[in-house]
């Protein structure tokens, strides 16, 4: 998965069994430029712990790209919990880009207005 520098993306992991009792799951990033957060509003860190209630298998979290990255930065995210085998996933942080959609090829001051969409990522 890829995220732009200064941006965040929602992702998830799945535990192998739902009847695990209440457990804490620890996520660790191998690179300080790839940050982890339990929710959309919390600043990311290199390691987080998420409490998971019994019966829950699917858990979401956020990966944030450290601001100011201009190259490609990769990291391995390790997910670990007591009673489970560790899982890993790859994350990449890249310089963000701007994408404009709906711009006309040509226009004049008398041309009709156009709806333009701007996306960053």
Biopython code that builds the backbone (N, CA, C, O; Angstrom):
import numpy as np
from Bio.PDB.StructureBuilder import StructureBuilder

atoms = [
    (1, "UNK", "N", (0.841, -1.166, 0.000)),
    (1, "UNK", "CA", (0.000, 0.000, 0.000)),
    (1, "UNK", "C", (0.893, 1.238, 0.000)),
    (1, "UNK", "O", (1.999, 1.218, 0.540)),
    (2, "UNK", "N", (0.404, 2.305, -0.607)),
    (2, "UNK", "CA", (1.175, 3.533, -0.730)),
    (2, "UNK", "C", (0.386, 4.704, -0.150)),
    (2, "UNK", "O", (-0.833, 4.780, -0.300)),
    (3, "UNK", "N", (1.103, 5.620, 0.519)),
    (3, "UNK", "CA", (0.503, 6.832, 1.066)),
    (3, "UNK", "C", (1.421, 7.998, 0.731)),
    (3, "UNK", "O", (2.640, 7.832, 0.684)),
    (4, "UNK", "N", (0.851, 9.168, 0.500)),
    (4, "UNK", "CA", (1.628, 10.360, 0.209)),
    (4, "UNK", "C", (2.206, 10.962, 1.476)),
    (4, "UNK", "O", (1.618, 10.847, 2.551)),
    (5, "UNK", "N", (3.345, 11.597, 1.350)),
    (5, "UNK", "CA", (3.976, 12.290, 2.466)),
    (5, "UNK", "C", (3.022, 13.353, 3.006)),
    (5, "UNK", "O", (2.464, 14.134, 2.235)),
    (6, "UNK", "N", (2.832, 13.388, 4.321)),
    (6, "UNK", "CA", (1.931, 14.341, 4.939)),
    (6, "UNK", "C", (0.467, 13.926, 4.886)),
    (6, "UNK", "O", (-0.403, 14.679, 5.323)),
    (7, "UNK", "N", (0.185, 12.750, 4.362)),
    (7, "UNK", "CA", (-1.187, 12.261, 4.227)),
    (7, "UNK", "C", (-1.351, 10.966, 5.022)),
    (7, "UNK", "O", (-0.390, 10.453, 5.595)),
    (8, "UNK", "N", (-2.574, 10.447, 5.050)),
    (8, "UNK", "CA", (-2.822, 9.184, 5.732)),
    (8, "UNK", "C", (-3.801, 8.338, 4.947)),
    (8, "UNK", "O", (-4.588, 8.844, 4.147)),
    (9, "UNK", "N", (-3.738, 7.040, 5.192)),
    (9, "UNK", "CA", (-4.619, 6.095, 4.523)),
    (9, "UNK", "C", (-5.103, 5.078, 5.554)),
    (9, "UNK", "O", (-4.353, 4.675, 6.443)),
    (10, "UNK", "N", (-6.363, 4.671, 5.424)),
    (10, "UNK", "CA", (-6.932, 3.669, 6.310)),
    (10, "UNK", "C", (-6.622, 2.284, 5.767)),
    (10, "UNK", "O", (-6.751, 2.039, 4.567)),
    (11, "UNK", "N", (-6.217, 1.389, 6.641)),
    (11, "UNK", "CA", (-5.965, 0.002, 6.264)),
    (11, "UNK", "C", (-6.384, -0.881, 7.426)),
    (11, "UNK", "O", (-6.934, -0.380, 8.407)),
    (12, "UNK", "N", (-6.140, -2.174, 7.342)),
    (12, "UNK", "CA", (-6.620, -3.064, 8.395)),
    (12, "UNK", "C", (-5.798, -4.344, 8.454)),
    (12, "UNK", "O", (-4.980, -4.634, 7.582)),
    (13, "UNK", "N", (-6.050, -5.094, 9.518)),
    (13, "UNK", "CA", (-5.520, -6.453, 9.633)),
    (13, "UNK", "C", (-6.655, -7.346, 10.126)),
    (13, "UNK", "O", (-7.646, -6.866, 10.677)),
    (14, "UNK", "N", (-6.497, -8.631, 9.921)),
    (14, "UNK", "CA", (-7.492, -9.600, 10.351)),
    (14, "UNK", "C", (-6.825, -10.633, 11.244)),
    (14, "UNK", "O", (-5.816, -11.230, 10.868)),
    (15, "UNK", "N", (-7.389, -10.843, 12.425)),
    (15, "UNK", "CA", (-6.887, -11.884, 13.323)),
    (15, "UNK", "C", (-7.399, -13.236, 12.836)),
    (15, "UNK", "O", (-8.474, -13.326, 12.243)),
    (16, "UNK", "N", (-6.623, -14.283, 13.089)),
    (16, "UNK", "CA", (-6.957, -15.611, 12.589)),
    (16, "UNK", "C", (-8.097, -16.299, 13.314)),
    (16, "UNK", "O", (-8.593, -17.323, 12.843)),
    (17, "UNK", "N", (-8.526, -15.761, 14.451)),
    (17, "UNK", "CA", (-9.625, -16.385, 15.198)),
    (17, "UNK", "C", (-10.390, -15.309, 15.954)),
    (17, "UNK", "O", (-9.789, -14.360, 16.459)),
    (18, "UNK", "N", (-11.721, -15.446, 16.040)),
    (18, "UNK", "CA", (-12.509, -14.417, 16.731)),
    (18, "UNK", "C", (-12.610, -14.619, 18.251)),
    (18, "UNK", "O", (-12.834, -13.655, 18.983)),
    (19, "UNK", "N", (-12.452, -15.840, 18.727)),
    (19, "UNK", "CA", (-12.621, -16.123, 20.159)),
    (19, "UNK", "C", (-11.277, -16.142, 20.864)),
    (19, "UNK", "O", (-10.791, -17.198, 21.269)),
    (20, "UNK", "N", (-10.686, -14.974, 21.008)),
    (20, "UNK", "CA", (-9.336, -14.840, 21.554)),
    (20, "UNK", "C", (-9.331, -14.221, 22.936)),
    (20, "UNK", "O", (-8.260, -14.056, 23.521)),
    (21, "UNK", "N", (-10.492, -13.870, 23.484)),
    (21, "UNK", "CA", (-10.528, -13.092, 24.721)),
    (21, "UNK", "C", (-10.132, -11.668, 24.365)),
    (21, "UNK", "O", (-9.731, -11.409, 23.230)),
    (22, "UNK", "N", (-10.232, -10.771, 25.276)),
    (22, "UNK", "CA", (-9.795, -9.399, 25.013)),
    (22, "UNK", "C", (-8.275, -9.390, 24.950)),
    (22, "UNK", "O", (-7.607, -9.817, 25.892)),
    (23, "UNK", "N", (-7.721, -8.898, 23.826)),
    (23, "UNK", "CA", (-6.271, -8.878, 23.669)),
    (23, "UNK", "C", (-5.807, -7.505, 23.209)),
    (23, "UNK", "O", (-6.586, -6.707, 22.689)),
    (24, "UNK", "N", (-4.526, -7.252, 23.413)),
    (24, "UNK", "CA", (-3.882, -6.059, 22.876)),
    (24, "UNK", "C", (-3.039, -6.478, 21.689)),
    (24, "UNK", "O", (-2.257, -7.424, 21.775)),
    (25, "UNK", "N", (-3.200, -5.772, 20.580)),
    (25, "UNK", "CA", (-2.434, -6.037, 19.367)),
    (25, "UNK", "C", (-1.456, -4.878, 19.176)),
    (25, "UNK", "O", (-1.852, -3.713, 19.210)),
    (26, "UNK", "N", (-0.187, -5.202, 18.976)),
    (26, "UNK", "CA", (0.847, -4.183, 18.795)),
    (26, "UNK", "C", (1.250, -4.135, 17.331)),
    (26, "UNK", "O", (1.539, -5.163, 16.720)),
    (27, "UNK", "N", (1.266, -2.928, 16.777)),
    (27, "UNK", "CA", (1.718, -2.698, 15.409)),
    (27, "UNK", "C", (2.994, -1.876, 15.477)),
    (27, "UNK", "O", (3.066, -0.888, 16.208)),
    (28, "UNK", "N", (4.003, -2.285, 14.712)),
    (28, "UNK", "CA", (5.297, -1.611, 14.723)),
    (28, "UNK", "C", (5.750, -1.344, 13.299)),
    (28, "UNK", "O", (5.688, -2.223, 12.439)),
    (29, "UNK", "N", (6.209, -0.117, 13.057)),
    (29, "UNK", "CA", (6.761, 0.259, 11.755)),
    (29, "UNK", "C", (8.281, 0.161, 11.818)),
    (29, "UNK", "O", (8.896, 0.565, 12.806)),
    (30, "UNK", "N", (8.879, -0.373, 10.767)),
    (30, "UNK", "CA", (10.343, -0.511, 10.724)),
    (30, "UNK", "C", (11.031, 0.782, 10.293)),
    (30, "UNK", "O", (12.260, 0.848, 10.281)),
    (31, "UNK", "N", (10.253, 1.819, 9.936)),
    (31, "UNK", "CA", (10.827, 3.070, 9.453)),
    (31, "UNK", "C", (10.058, 4.237, 10.081)),
    (31, "UNK", "O", (8.830, 4.287, 10.010)),
    (32, "UNK", "N", (10.787, 5.171, 10.695)),
    (32, "UNK", "CA", (10.156, 6.291, 11.404)),
    (32, "UNK", "C", (9.414, 7.249, 10.475)),
    (32, "UNK", "O", (8.683, 8.111, 10.964)),
    (33, "UNK", "N", (9.570, 7.134, 9.159)),
    (33, "UNK", "CA", (8.838, 7.974, 8.212)),
    (33, "UNK", "C", (7.471, 7.381, 7.869)),
    (33, "UNK", "O", (6.672, 8.022, 7.186)),
    (34, "UNK", "N", (7.201, 6.170, 8.334)),
    (34, "UNK", "CA", (5.913, 5.502, 8.127)),
    (34, "UNK", "C", (5.297, 5.338, 9.514)),
    (34, "UNK", "O", (5.701, 4.473, 10.290)),
    (35, "UNK", "N", (4.308, 6.188, 9.810)),
    (35, "UNK", "CA", (3.745, 6.271, 11.150)),
    (35, "UNK", "C", (2.405, 5.548, 11.233)),
    (35, "UNK", "O", (1.704, 5.398, 10.232)),
    (36, "UNK", "N", (2.059, 5.100, 12.443)),
    (36, "UNK", "CA", (0.834, 4.334, 12.677)),
    (36, "UNK", "C", (-0.058, 5.067, 13.655)),
    (36, "UNK", "O", (0.429, 5.688, 14.600)),
    (37, "UNK", "N", (-1.366, 4.999, 13.434)),
    (37, "UNK", "CA", (-2.322, 5.659, 14.311)),
    (37, "UNK", "C", (-3.561, 4.773, 14.461)),
    (37, "UNK", "O", (-3.979, 4.126, 13.501)),
    (38, "UNK", "N", (-4.145, 4.742, 15.654)),
    (38, "UNK", "CA", (-5.348, 3.927, 15.839)),
    (38, "UNK", "C", (-6.600, 4.542, 15.237)),
    (38, "UNK", "O", (-7.597, 3.851, 15.033)),
    (39, "UNK", "N", (-6.553, 5.859, 14.946)),
    (39, "UNK", "CA", (-7.738, 6.521, 14.397)),
    (39, "UNK", "C", (-7.328, 7.713, 13.539)),
    (39, "UNK", "O", (-6.150, 8.063, 13.473)),
    (40, "UNK", "N", (-8.293, 8.325, 12.891)),
    (40, "UNK", "CA", (-8.052, 9.394, 11.929)),
    (40, "UNK", "C", (-7.528, 10.680, 12.581)),
    (40, "UNK", "O", (-6.908, 11.498, 11.901)),
    (41, "UNK", "N", (-7.764, 10.873, 13.876)),
    (41, "UNK", "CA", (-7.426, 12.128, 14.543)),
    (41, "UNK", "C", (-6.143, 12.117, 15.359)),
    (41, "UNK", "O", (-5.691, 13.179, 15.789)),
    (42, "UNK", "N", (-5.543, 10.960, 15.587)),
    (42, "UNK", "CA", (-4.371, 10.845, 16.450)),
    (42, "UNK", "C", (-3.090, 10.898, 15.623)),
    (42, "UNK", "O", (-2.974, 10.224, 14.599)),
    (43, "UNK", "N", (-2.128, 11.708, 16.076)),
    (43, "UNK", "CA", (-0.832, 11.768, 15.400)),
    (43, "UNK", "C", (-0.151, 10.406, 15.469)),
    (43, "UNK", "O", (-0.198, 9.728, 16.496)),
    (44, "UNK", "N", (0.479, 10.015, 14.373)),
    (44, "UNK", "CA", (1.090, 8.695, 14.293)),
    (44, "UNK", "C", (2.405, 8.588, 15.036)),
    (44, "UNK", "O", (3.085, 9.585, 15.283)),
    (45, "UNK", "N", (2.750, 7.362, 15.388)),
    (45, "UNK", "CA", (4.025, 7.019, 16.013)),
    (45, "UNK", "C", (4.542, 5.746, 15.359)),
    (45, "UNK", "O", (3.857, 5.137, 14.538)),
    (46, "UNK", "N", (5.750, 5.351, 15.728)),
    (46, "UNK", "CA", (6.349, 4.146, 15.144)),
    (46, "UNK", "C", (5.745, 2.859, 15.685)),
    (46, "UNK", "O", (5.890, 1.797, 15.080)),
    (47, "UNK", "N", (5.057, 2.955, 16.839)),
    (47, "UNK", "CA", (4.441, 1.760, 17.418)),
    (47, "UNK", "C", (3.153, 2.154, 18.127)),
    (47, "UNK", "O", (3.109, 3.153, 18.845)),
    (48, "UNK", "N", (2.101, 1.359, 17.921)),
    (48, "UNK", "CA", (0.835, 1.569, 18.619)),
    (48, "UNK", "C", (0.322, 0.239, 19.143)),
    (48, "UNK", "O", (0.688, -0.824, 18.642)),
    (49, "UNK", "N", (-0.523, 0.312, 20.152)),
    (49, "UNK", "CA", (-1.200, -0.867, 20.678)),
    (49, "UNK", "C", (-2.701, -0.613, 20.596)),
    (49, "UNK", "O", (-3.198, 0.420, 21.045)),
    (50, "UNK", "N", (-3.408, -1.572, 20.016)),
    (50, "UNK", "CA", (-4.853, -1.452, 19.834)),
    (50, "UNK", "C", (-5.529, -2.561, 20.648)),
    (50, "UNK", "O", (-5.262, -3.741, 20.421)),
    (51, "UNK", "N", (-6.401, -2.194, 21.594)),
    (51, "UNK", "CA", (-7.168, -3.223, 22.301)),
    (51, "UNK", "C", (-8.249, -3.795, 21.383)),
    (51, "UNK", "O", (-8.959, -3.052, 20.705)),
    (52, "UNK", "N", (-8.361, -5.123, 21.371)),
    (52, "UNK", "CA", (-9.332, -5.798, 20.506)),
    (52, "UNK", "C", (-10.234, -6.662, 21.384)),
    (52, "UNK", "O", (-9.767, -7.558, 22.087)),
    (53, "UNK", "N", (-11.520, -6.379, 21.329)),
    (53, "UNK", "CA", (-12.490, -7.115, 22.137)),
    (53, "UNK", "C", (-12.692, -8.525, 21.597)),
    (53, "UNK", "O", (-12.530, -8.776, 20.403)),
    (54, "UNK", "N", (-13.045, -9.437, 22.492)),
    (54, "UNK", "CA", (-13.331, -10.807, 22.095)),
    (54, "UNK", "C", (-14.424, -10.813, 21.027)),
    (54, "UNK", "O", (-15.392, -10.057, 21.113)),
    (55, "UNK", "N", (-14.262, -11.665, 20.029)),
    (55, "UNK", "CA", (-15.230, -11.775, 18.946)),
    (55, "UNK", "C", (-14.902, -10.910, 17.743)),
    (55, "UNK", "O", (-15.512, -11.071, 16.686)),
    (56, "UNK", "N", (-13.952, -9.997, 17.881)),
    (56, "UNK", "CA", (-13.562, -9.106, 16.785)),
    (56, "UNK", "C", (-12.343, -9.688, 16.066)),
    (56, "UNK", "O", (-11.348, -10.036, 16.701)),
    (57, "UNK", "N", (-12.428, -9.791, 14.751)),
    (57, "UNK", "CA", (-11.299, -10.269, 13.948)),
    (57, "UNK", "C", (-10.728, -9.173, 13.057)),
    (57, "UNK", "O", (-9.520, -9.123, 12.825)),
    (58, "UNK", "N", (-11.594, -8.296, 12.558)),
    (58, "UNK", "CA", (-11.209, -7.285, 11.583)),
    (58, "UNK", "C", (-10.972, -5.969, 12.324)),
    (58, "UNK", "O", (-11.877, -5.460, 12.985)),
    (59, "UNK", "N", (-9.742, -5.406, 12.216)),
    (59, "UNK", "CA", (-9.386, -4.187, 12.939)),
    (59, "UNK", "C", (-8.751, -3.197, 11.968)),
    (59, "UNK", "O", (-7.813, -3.540, 11.247)),
    (60, "UNK", "N", (-9.266, -1.965, 11.952)),
    (60, "UNK", "CA", (-8.687, -0.953, 11.072)),
    (60, "UNK", "C", (-7.762, -0.028, 11.856)),
    (60, "UNK", "O", (-7.883, 0.110, 13.073)),
    (61, "UNK", "N", (-6.846, 0.594, 11.144)),
    (61, "UNK", "CA", (-5.916, 1.574, 11.701)),
    (61, "UNK", "C", (-5.462, 2.470, 10.559)),
    (61, "UNK", "O", (-5.824, 2.233, 9.406)),
    (62, "UNK", "N", (-4.675, 3.492, 10.861)),
    (62, "UNK", "CA", (-4.224, 4.438, 9.846)),
    (62, "UNK", "C", (-2.714, 4.414, 9.726)),
    (62, "UNK", "O", (-1.994, 4.274, 10.715)),
    (63, "UNK", "N", (-2.249, 4.554, 8.492)),
    (63, "UNK", "CA", (-0.823, 4.712, 8.210)),
    (63, "UNK", "C", (-0.642, 6.142, 7.706)),
    (63, "UNK", "O", (-1.347, 6.589, 6.800)),
    (64, "UNK", "N", (0.306, 6.844, 8.302)),
    (64, "UNK", "CA", (0.571, 8.238, 7.953)),
    (64, "UNK", "C", (1.986, 8.362, 7.403)),
    (64, "UNK", "O", (2.928, 7.784, 7.944)),
    (65, "UNK", "N", (2.121, 9.125, 6.317)),
    (65, "UNK", "CA", (3.433, 9.410, 5.756)),
    (65, "UNK", "C", (4.008, 10.648, 6.420)),
    (65, "UNK", "O", (3.357, 11.692, 6.450)),
    (66, "UNK", "N", (5.202, 10.551, 6.946)),
    (66, "UNK", "CA", (5.840, 11.691, 7.596)),
    (66, "UNK", "C", (5.958, 12.850, 6.617)),
    (66, "UNK", "O", (6.367, 12.664, 5.471)),
    (67, "UNK", "N", (5.605, 14.029, 7.065)),
    (67, "UNK", "CA", (5.655, 15.246, 6.244)),
    (67, "UNK", "C", (7.075, 15.481, 5.715)),
    (67, "UNK", "O", (8.054, 15.251, 6.426)),
    (68, "UNK", "N", (7.177, 15.937, 4.470)),
    (68, "UNK", "CA", (8.461, 16.350, 3.905)),
    (68, "UNK", "C", (9.241, 15.279, 3.169)),
    (68, "UNK", "O", (10.371, 15.536, 2.752)),
    (69, "UNK", "N", (8.689, 14.095, 2.993)),
    (69, "UNK", "CA", (9.390, 13.035, 2.270)),
    (69, "UNK", "C", (9.329, 13.323, 0.775)),
    (69, "UNK", "O", (8.251, 13.590, 0.243)),
    (70, "UNK", "N", (10.460, 13.274, 0.095)),
    (70, "UNK", "CA", (10.485, 13.572, -1.338)),
    (70, "UNK", "C", (10.855, 12.365, -2.184)),
    (70, "UNK", "O", (10.640, 12.384, -3.396)),
    (71, "UNK", "N", (11.391, 11.344, -1.597)),
    (71, "UNK", "CA", (11.711, 10.124, -2.343)),
    (71, "UNK", "C", (10.704, 9.045, -1.998)),
    (71, "UNK", "O", (9.608, 9.326, -1.513)),
    (72, "UNK", "N", (11.089, 7.825, -2.250)),
    (72, "UNK", "CA", (10.252, 6.680, -1.900)),
    (72, "UNK", "C", (10.813, 6.046, -0.639)),
    (72, "UNK", "O", (11.985, 5.671, -0.595)),
    (73, "UNK", "N", (9.983, 5.926, 0.381)),
    (73, "UNK", "CA", (10.375, 5.351, 1.665)),
    (73, "UNK", "C", (9.537, 4.104, 1.881)),
    (73, "UNK", "O", (8.315, 4.147, 1.740)),
    (74, "UNK", "N", (10.173, 3.003, 2.219)),
    (74, "UNK", "CA", (9.437, 1.764, 2.467)),
    (74, "UNK", "C", (9.588, 1.339, 3.918)),
    (74, "UNK", "O", (10.564, 1.686, 4.583)),
    (75, "UNK", "N", (8.616, 0.588, 4.395)),
    (75, "UNK", "CA", (8.657, 0.068, 5.764)),
    (75, "UNK", "C", (7.888, -1.243, 5.812)),
    (75, "UNK", "O", (6.992, -1.496, 5.006)),
    (76, "UNK", "N", (8.260, -2.056, 6.767)),
    (76, "UNK", "CA", (7.512, -3.269, 7.075)),
    (76, "UNK", "C", (6.706, -2.992, 8.331)),
    (76, "UNK", "O", (7.254, -2.545, 9.339)),
    (77, "UNK", "N", (5.414, -3.253, 8.276)),
    (77, "UNK", "CA", (4.539, -3.121, 9.437)),
    (77, "UNK", "C", (4.364, -4.521, 10.014)),
    (77, "UNK", "O", (3.926, -5.438, 9.318)),
    (78, "UNK", "N", (4.710, -4.679, 11.291)),
    (78, "UNK", "CA", (4.570, -5.961, 11.974)),
    (78, "UNK", "C", (3.409, -5.883, 12.952)),
    (78, "UNK", "O", (3.320, -4.956, 13.758)),
    (79, "UNK", "N", (2.521, -6.869, 12.870)),
    (79, "UNK", "CA", (1.353, -6.961, 13.753)),
    (79, "UNK", "C", (1.586, -8.163, 14.662)),
    (79, "UNK", "O", (1.799, -9.277, 14.184)),
    (80, "UNK", "N", (1.545, -7.932, 15.986)),
    (80, "UNK", "CA", (1.796, -9.035, 16.919)),
    (80, "UNK", "C", (0.799, -9.010, 18.076)),
    (80, "UNK", "O", (0.380, -7.948, 18.536)),
    (81, "UNK", "N", (0.434, -10.198, 18.529)),
    (81, "UNK", "CA", (-0.478, -10.360, 19.664)),
    (81, "UNK", "C", (-0.214, -11.721, 20.296)),
    (81, "UNK", "O", (0.141, -12.681, 19.611)),
    (82, "UNK", "N", (-0.390, -11.786, 21.598)),
    (82, "UNK", "CA", (-0.197, -13.041, 22.315)),
    (82, "UNK", "C", (-1.129, -14.112, 21.756)),
    (82, "UNK", "O", (-2.322, -13.872, 21.572)),
    (83, "UNK", "N", (-0.578, -15.295, 21.488)),
    (83, "UNK", "CA", (-1.369, -16.400, 20.974)),
    (83, "UNK", "C", (-1.514, -16.437, 19.467)),
    (83, "UNK", "O", (-2.125, -17.363, 18.933)),
    (84, "UNK", "N", (-0.968, -15.452, 18.769)),
    (84, "UNK", "CA", (-1.048, -15.383, 17.317)),
    (84, "UNK", "C", (0.350, -15.314, 16.718)),
    (84, "UNK", "O", (1.282, -14.811, 17.345)),
    (85, "UNK", "N", (0.483, -15.819, 15.514)),
    (85, "UNK", "CA", (1.726, -15.667, 14.765)),
    (85, "UNK", "C", (1.792, -14.241, 14.242)),
    (85, "UNK", "O", (0.787, -13.694, 13.787)),
    (86, "UNK", "N", (2.987, -13.631, 14.306)),
    (86, "UNK", "CA", (3.147, -12.269, 13.795)),
    (86, "UNK", "C", (2.803, -12.206, 12.314)),
    (86, "UNK", "O", (3.059, -13.144, 11.560)),
    (87, "UNK", "N", (2.224, -11.090, 11.916)),
    (87, "UNK", "CA", (1.950, -10.826, 10.516)),
    (87, "UNK", "C", (2.716, -9.589, 10.081)),
    (87, "UNK", "O", (3.031, -8.729, 10.904)),
    (88, "UNK", "N", (3.016, -9.496, 8.794)),
    (88, "UNK", "CA", (3.730, -8.325, 8.281)),
    (88, "UNK", "C", (3.076, -7.848, 6.992)),
    (88, "UNK", "O", (2.406, -8.605, 6.290)),
    (89, "UNK", "N", (3.292, -6.577, 6.706)),
    (89, "UNK", "CA", (2.817, -5.980, 5.469)),
    (89, "UNK", "C", (3.758, -4.854, 5.070)),
    (89, "UNK", "O", (4.423, -4.266, 5.923)),
    (90, "UNK", "N", (3.816, -4.554, 3.792)),
    (90, "UNK", "CA", (4.696, -3.501, 3.283)),
    (90, "UNK", "C", (3.923, -2.214, 3.070)),
    (90, "UNK", "O", (2.791, -2.233, 2.588)),
    (91, "UNK", "N", (4.538, -1.096, 3.430)),
    (91, "UNK", "CA", (3.973, 0.236, 3.209)),
    (91, "UNK", "C", (5.032, 1.094, 2.539)),
    (91, "UNK", "O", (6.226, 0.935, 2.790)),
    (92, "UNK", "N", (4.582, 2.007, 1.683)),
    (92, "UNK", "CA", (5.474, 2.917, 0.977)),
    (92, "UNK", "C", (4.962, 4.340, 1.137)),
    (92, "UNK", "O", (3.765, 4.596, 1.005)),
    (93, "UNK", "N", (5.880, 5.270, 1.424)),
    (93, "UNK", "CA", (5.549, 6.692, 1.469)),
    (93, "UNK", "C", (6.223, 7.345, 0.268)),
    (93, "UNK", "O", (7.410, 7.135, 0.021)),
    (94, "UNK", "N", (5.455, 8.137, -0.473)),
    (94, "UNK", "CA", (5.983, 8.822, -1.654)),
    (94, "UNK", "C", (5.641, 10.307, -1.566)),
    (94, "UNK", "O", (4.786, 10.716, -0.781)),
    (95, "UNK", "N", (6.316, 11.095, -2.377)),
    (95, "UNK", "CA", (5.995, 12.509, -2.468)),
    (95, "UNK", "C", (4.575, 12.640, -3.002)),
    (95, "UNK", "O", (4.244, 12.011, -4.006)),
    (96, "UNK", "N", (3.726, 13.442, -2.357)),
    (96, "UNK", "CA", (2.341, 13.547, -2.826)),
    (96, "UNK", "C", (2.254, 14.273, -4.159)),
    (96, "UNK", "O", (3.161, 15.009, -4.548)),
    (97, "UNK", "N", (1.148, 14.050, -4.846)),
    (97, "UNK", "CA", (0.915, 14.677, -6.151)),
    (97, "UNK", "C", (-0.469, 15.304, -6.170)),
    (97, "UNK", "O", (-1.325, 14.969, -5.352)),
    (98, "UNK", "N", (-0.677, 16.201, -7.095)),
    (98, "UNK", "CA", (-1.961, 16.854, -7.308)),
    (98, "UNK", "C", (-2.491, 16.422, -8.671)),
    (98, "UNK", "O", (-1.754, 16.438, -9.657)),
    (99, "UNK", "N", (-3.753, 16.041, -8.730)),
    (99, "UNK", "CA", (-4.388, 15.593, -9.963)),
    (99, "UNK", "C", (-5.624, 16.454, -10.199)),
    (99, "UNK", "O", (-6.528, 16.484, -9.364)),
    (100, "UNK", "N", (-5.669, 17.154, -11.334)),
    (100, "UNK", "CA", (-6.834, 17.956, -11.699)),
    (100, "UNK", "C", (-7.602, 17.232, -12.792)),
    (100, "UNK", "O", (-7.022, 16.820, -13.797)),
    (101, "UNK", "N", (-8.907, 17.076, -12.596)),
    (101, "UNK", "CA", (-9.749, 16.401, -13.572)),
    (101, "UNK", "C", (-10.858, 17.341, -14.032)),
    (101, "UNK", "O", (-11.389, 18.126, -13.247)),
    (102, "UNK", "N", (-11.195, 17.249, -15.306)),
    (102, "UNK", "CA", (-12.284, 18.031, -15.860)),
    (102, "UNK", "C", (-11.859, 19.342, -16.485)),
    (102, "UNK", "O", (-12.707, 20.130, -16.902)),
    (103, "UNK", "N", (-10.543, 19.593, -16.560)),
    (103, "UNK", "CA", (-10.081, 20.829, -17.201)),
    (103, "UNK", "C", (-10.280, 20.725, -18.711)),
    (103, "UNK", "O", (-9.903, 19.717, -19.310)),
    (104, "UNK", "N", (-10.862, 21.744, -19.336)),
    (104, "UNK", "CA", (-11.026, 21.702, -20.786)),
    (104, "UNK", "C", (-9.683, 21.905, -21.483)),
    (104, "UNK", "O", (-8.772, 22.529, -20.938)),
    (105, "UNK", "N", (-9.577, 21.367, -22.701)),
    (105, "UNK", "CA", (-8.345, 21.523, -23.482)),
    (105, "UNK", "C", (-8.093, 22.963, -23.873)),
    (105, "UNK", "O", (-6.947, 23.412, -23.881)),
    (106, "UNK", "N", (-9.137, 23.687, -24.195)),
    (106, "UNK", "CA", (-9.031, 25.107, -24.534)),
    (106, "UNK", "C", (-10.210, 25.845, -23.918)),
    (106, "UNK", "O", (-11.253, 25.250, -23.649)),
    (107, "UNK", "N", (-10.042, 27.121, -23.701)),
    (107, "UNK", "CA", (-11.116, 27.935, -23.133)),
    (107, "UNK", "C", (-10.917, 29.400, -23.529)),
    (107, "UNK", "O", (-9.816, 29.804, -23.902)),
    (108, "UNK", "N", (-11.969, 30.176, -23.445)),
    (108, "UNK", "CA", (-11.911, 31.619, -23.694)),
    (108, "UNK", "C", (-12.656, 32.306, -22.559)),
    (108, "UNK", "O", (-13.336, 31.635, -21.783)),
    (109, "UNK", "N", (-12.548, 33.618, -22.441)),
    (109, "UNK", "CA", (-13.305, 34.314, -21.394)),
    (109, "UNK", "C", (-14.814, 34.132, -21.525)),
    (109, "UNK", "O", (-15.539, 34.309, -20.546)),
    (110, "UNK", "N", (-15.296, 33.785, -22.708)),
    (110, "UNK", "CA", (-16.735, 33.606, -22.912)),
    (110, "UNK", "C", (-17.190, 32.149, -22.821)),
    (110, "UNK", "O", (-18.374, 31.856, -22.988)),
    (111, "UNK", "N", (-16.248, 31.232, -22.554)),
    (111, "UNK", "CA", (-16.600, 29.805, -22.456)),
    (111, "UNK", "C", (-17.470, 29.560, -21.224)),
    (111, "UNK", "O", (-17.354, 30.246, -20.208)),
    (112, "UNK", "N", (-18.336, 28.569, -21.344)),
    (112, "UNK", "CA", (-19.158, 28.162, -20.192)),
    (112, "UNK", "C", (-18.272, 27.607, -19.082)),
    (112, "UNK", "O", (-17.189, 27.088, -19.353)),
    (113, "UNK", "N", (-18.721, 27.713, -17.847)),
    (113, "UNK", "CA", (-17.967, 27.181, -16.709)),
    (113, "UNK", "C", (-17.882, 25.667, -16.743)),
    (113, "UNK", "O", (-18.742, 24.998, -17.316)),
    (114, "UNK", "N", (-16.844, 25.134, -16.130)),
    (114, "UNK", "CA", (-16.646, 23.689, -16.039)),
    (114, "UNK", "C", (-16.449, 23.298, -14.588)),
    (114, "UNK", "O", (-15.882, 24.054, -13.799)),
    (115, "UNK", "N", (-16.915, 22.131, -14.250)),
    (115, "UNK", "CA", (-16.644, 21.583, -12.918)),
    (115, "UNK", "C", (-15.268, 20.934, -12.979)),
    (115, "UNK", "O", (-15.006, 20.097, -13.842)),
    (116, "UNK", "N", (-14.392, 21.324, -12.058)),
    (116, "UNK", "CA", (-13.038, 20.786, -12.000)),
    (116, "UNK", "C", (-12.863, 20.108, -10.635)),
    (116, "UNK", "O", (-13.254, 20.654, -9.604)),
    (117, "UNK", "N", (-12.274, 18.921, -10.649)),
    (117, "UNK", "CA", (-12.011, 18.168, -9.430)),
    (117, "UNK", "C", (-10.509, 18.162, -9.174)),
    (117, "UNK", "O", (-9.712, 17.941, -10.087)),
    (118, "UNK", "N", (-10.135, 18.406, -7.924)),
    (118, "UNK", "CA", (-8.730, 18.342, -7.519)),
    (118, "UNK", "C", (-8.584, 17.213, -6.505)),
    (118, "UNK", "O", (-9.339, 17.132, -5.536)),
    (119, "UNK", "N", (-7.604, 16.342, -6.740)),
    (119, "UNK", "CA", (-7.314, 15.244, -5.829)),
    (119, "UNK", "C", (-5.851, 15.311, -5.420)),
    (119, "UNK", "O", (-4.991, 15.670, -6.225)),
    (120, "UNK", "N", (-5.571, 14.969, -4.178)),
    (120, "UNK", "CA", (-4.179, 14.849, -3.750)),
    (120, "UNK", "C", (-3.969, 13.440, -3.244)),
    (120, "UNK", "O", (-4.898, 12.794, -2.758)),
    (121, "UNK", "N", (-2.780, 12.983, -3.359)),
    (121, "UNK", "CA", (-2.483, 11.619, -2.905)),
    (121, "UNK", "C", (-1.100, 11.215, -3.285)),
    (121, "UNK", "O", (-0.678, 10.098, -2.984)),
]
sb = StructureBuilder()
sb.init_structure("model")
sb.init_model(0)
sb.init_chain("A")
sb.init_seg("    ")
for serial, (resi, resn, name, xyz) in enumerate(atoms, 1):
    if name == "N":
        sb.init_residue(resn, " ", resi, " ")
    sb.init_atom(name, np.array(xyz, "f"), 0.0, 1.0, " ", f" {name:<3s}", serial, name[0])
structure = sb.get_structure()
